């Protein structure tokens, strides 16, 4: 295998995978994409900030219909990670109301999305229930390699 690449620029891989947000130095607003100016205050200076790896589910939906080739059902959620809102899927648990709930404690988890012809593995992220053993492989997603 040639190596791994994160599916998004703000996912940092390695021994301790984590997310890095762009923080407005004037008001503290956080973003996961490049900004020319802060949407909250208009300032133009930003600094990187590591996002907490553990959080709490603030909103979620169980997606039952998706584009062809996307396995369903899955759980799309908004997770509060120490004041930073992160949109991600809830993984490594059954995608139903018996296993996902508002206020549920979760932690960042990474998983393989597949490998290209050169042997480079794409790595995605989601959040798993904090009580699950870390397996780094979602139970409700399939990938082709």
C-alpha beads as a LAMMPS data file, in Angstrom:
LAMMPS data file: protein, C-alpha beads

145 atoms
144 bonds

1 atom types
1 bond types

-500.0 500.0 xlo xhi
-500.0 500.0 ylo yhi
-500.0 500.0 zlo zhi

Masses

1 110.0

Atoms # bond

1 1 1 0.000 0.000 0.000
2 1 1 1.322 3.438 -0.935
3 1 1 -0.248 5.266 1.979
4 1 1 -3.394 6.912 3.174
5 1 1 -5.116 10.183 2.335
6 1 1 -7.962 11.834 4.240
7 1 1 -11.224 12.328 2.356
8 1 1 -11.310 15.976 3.548
9 1 1 -8.484 18.442 4.204
10 1 1 -9.520 19.016 7.818
11 1 1 -9.077 15.349 8.844
12 1 1 -5.584 14.711 10.220
13 1 1 -4.503 11.066 10.119
14 1 1 -1.780 9.282 12.080
15 1 1 -1.602 7.707 15.512
16 1 1 -4.171 10.166 16.894
17 1 1 -6.658 11.101 14.139
18 1 1 -8.457 14.395 14.697
19 1 1 -10.203 17.275 12.945
20 1 1 -8.778 20.779 12.564
21 1 1 -11.100 23.752 12.154
22 1 1 -10.287 27.238 10.927
23 1 1 -11.000 29.697 13.744
24 1 1 -11.636 33.412 13.353
25 1 1 -9.075 35.175 15.552
26 1 1 -11.499 38.053 16.188
27 1 1 -14.692 36.289 17.299
28 1 1 -13.805 32.591 17.604
29 1 1 -16.244 31.311 14.954
30 1 1 -15.097 27.972 13.520
31 1 1 -15.285 26.679 9.971
32 1 1 -14.198 23.542 8.140
33 1 1 -13.621 25.176 4.799
34 1 1 -11.359 27.940 3.501
35 1 1 -12.556 31.459 4.259
36 1 1 -11.636 34.885 2.945
37 1 1 -13.666 36.533 5.699
38 1 1 -15.578 35.412 8.769
39 1 1 -19.317 35.010 8.187
40 1 1 -19.980 36.093 11.790
41 1 1 -17.905 39.271 12.121
42 1 1 -16.208 39.961 8.778
43 1 1 -12.649 39.647 10.115
44 1 1 -10.028 38.213 7.767
45 1 1 -7.532 36.493 10.053
46 1 1 -7.838 32.829 10.973
47 1 1 -5.869 30.231 12.906
48 1 1 -6.084 26.436 12.971
49 1 1 -7.733 24.851 16.023
50 1 1 -7.872 21.170 16.900
51 1 1 -11.433 19.968 17.456
52 1 1 -12.293 17.793 20.448
53 1 1 -12.515 14.108 19.513
54 1 1 -15.525 13.421 21.727
55 1 1 -18.908 15.040 21.500
56 1 1 -22.659 14.808 21.839
57 1 1 -25.316 14.239 19.183
58 1 1 -27.363 17.458 18.855
59 1 1 -29.457 16.497 15.808
60 1 1 -29.775 13.441 13.587
61 1 1 -31.838 11.809 10.910
62 1 1 -31.981 8.241 9.706
63 1 1 -31.545 8.386 5.938
64 1 1 -33.615 5.724 4.172
65 1 1 -33.305 6.900 0.555
66 1 1 -30.059 7.935 -1.147
67 1 1 -28.368 8.083 -4.524
68 1 1 -27.769 4.778 -6.305
69 1 1 -24.824 2.925 -4.792
70 1 1 -25.094 4.590 -1.373
71 1 1 -25.981 1.977 1.249
72 1 1 -29.015 2.825 3.375
73 1 1 -30.099 3.239 6.053
74 1 1 -27.437 5.444 7.654
75 1 1 -27.460 8.129 10.326
76 1 1 -26.537 11.714 9.392
77 1 1 -25.906 13.870 12.443
78 1 1 -24.717 17.147 13.881
79 1 1 -22.290 16.526 16.730
80 1 1 -21.264 19.180 19.270
81 1 1 -17.551 18.704 19.920
82 1 1 -16.781 21.129 22.728
83 1 1 -18.673 23.975 21.074
84 1 1 -17.728 23.121 17.472
85 1 1 -20.557 21.709 15.361
86 1 1 -19.456 18.840 13.134
87 1 1 -21.665 17.263 10.460
88 1 1 -20.902 13.568 10.089
89 1 1 -22.449 10.127 10.020
90 1 1 -22.912 8.038 13.134
91 1 1 -21.103 4.757 12.464
92 1 1 -20.393 1.454 14.200
93 1 1 -23.933 1.121 15.533
94 1 1 -27.283 0.072 14.123
95 1 1 -28.958 2.961 12.263
96 1 1 -32.206 2.999 14.207
97 1 1 -33.824 4.954 17.068
98 1 1 -33.017 2.157 19.529
99 1 1 -29.280 2.796 19.040
100 1 1 -29.029 6.532 18.263
101 1 1 -30.532 9.320 20.346
102 1 1 -30.195 13.025 21.049
103 1 1 -27.559 13.690 23.697
104 1 1 -25.736 10.433 22.926
105 1 1 -22.007 10.605 23.696
106 1 1 -19.852 9.845 20.651
107 1 1 -16.205 9.881 19.619
108 1 1 -14.387 10.423 16.340
109 1 1 -13.650 7.249 14.353
110 1 1 -11.950 6.748 11.003
111 1 1 -12.500 4.056 8.390
112 1 1 -11.350 3.021 4.935
113 1 1 -13.387 4.207 1.963
114 1 1 -11.399 2.093 -0.469
115 1 1 -8.057 1.843 -2.213
116 1 1 -7.132 3.147 -5.668
117 1 1 -5.108 1.324 -8.334
118 1 1 -1.866 2.768 -6.935
119 1 1 -2.571 1.359 -3.469
120 1 1 -3.512 4.662 -1.843
121 1 1 -6.259 4.234 0.730
122 1 1 -8.886 6.956 1.196
123 1 1 -9.852 7.475 4.844
124 1 1 -13.173 8.908 5.985
125 1 1 -14.485 9.821 9.413
126 1 1 -17.650 9.575 11.420
127 1 1 -18.619 9.376 15.054
128 1 1 -19.289 6.188 16.974
129 1 1 -21.000 5.707 20.329
130 1 1 -18.450 6.244 23.114
131 1 1 -19.442 2.939 24.706
132 1 1 -18.502 0.865 21.596
133 1 1 -15.119 -0.724 21.277
134 1 1 -13.164 1.059 18.547
135 1 1 -13.106 -1.072 15.425
136 1 1 -12.293 1.649 12.869
137 1 1 -14.758 0.009 10.471
138 1 1 -18.384 1.076 10.117
139 1 1 -20.978 -1.640 10.507
140 1 1 -23.461 -0.144 8.078
141 1 1 -21.272 0.959 5.173
142 1 1 -19.787 -1.080 2.373
143 1 1 -16.951 -0.048 0.119
144 1 1 -15.443 -1.432 -2.999
145 1 1 -11.694 -1.571 -3.120

Bonds

1 1 1 2
2 1 2 3
3 1 3 4
4 1 4 5
5 1 5 6
6 1 6 7
7 1 7 8
8 1 8 9
9 1 9 10
10 1 10 11
11 1 11 12
12 1 12 13
13 1 13 14
14 1 14 15
15 1 15 16
16 1 16 17
17 1 17 18
18 1 18 19
19 1 19 20
20 1 20 21
21 1 21 22
22 1 22 23
23 1 23 24
24 1 24 25
25 1 25 26
26 1 26 27
27 1 27 28
28 1 28 29
29 1 29 30
30 1 30 31
31 1 31 32
32 1 32 33
33 1 33 34
34 1 34 35
35 1 35 36
36 1 36 37
37 1 37 38
38 1 38 39
39 1 39 40
40 1 40 41
41 1 41 42
42 1 42 43
43 1 43 44
44 1 44 45
45 1 45 46
46 1 46 47
47 1 47 48
48 1 48 49
49 1 49 50
50 1 50 51
51 1 51 52
52 1 52 53
53 1 53 54
54 1 54 55
55 1 55 56
56 1 56 57
57 1 57 58
58 1 58 59
59 1 59 60
60 1 60 61
61 1 61 62
62 1 62 63
63 1 63 64
64 1 64 65
65 1 65 66
66 1 66 67
67 1 67 68
68 1 68 69
69 1 69 70
70 1 70 71
71 1 71 72
72 1 72 73
73 1 73 74
74 1 74 75
75 1 75 76
76 1 76 77
77 1 77 78
78 1 78 79
79 1 79 80
80 1 80 81
81 1 81 82
82 1 82 83
83 1 83 84
84 1 84 85
85 1 85 86
86 1 86 87
87 1 87 88
88 1 88 89
89 1 89 90
90 1 90 91
91 1 91 92
92 1 92 93
93 1 93 94
94 1 94 95
95 1 95 96
96 1 96 97
97 1 97 98
98 1 98 99
99 1 99 100
100 1 100 101
101 1 101 102
102 1 102 103
103 1 103 104
104 1 104 105
105 1 105 106
106 1 106 107
107 1 107 108
108 1 108 109
109 1 109 110
110 1 110 111
111 1 111 112
112 1 112 113
113 1 113 114
114 1 114 115
115 1 115 116
116 1 116 117
117 1 117 118
118 1 118 119
119 1 119 120
120 1 120 121
121 1 121 122
122 1 122 123
123 1 123 124
124 1 124 125
125 1 125 126
126 1 126 127
127 1 127 128
128 1 128 129
129 1 129 130
130 1 130 131
131 1 131 132
132 1 132 133
133 1 133 134
134 1 134 135
135 1 135 136
136 1 136 137
137 1 137 138
138 1 138 139
139 1 139 140
140 1 140 141
141 1 141 142
142 1 142 143
143 1 143 144
144 1 144 145
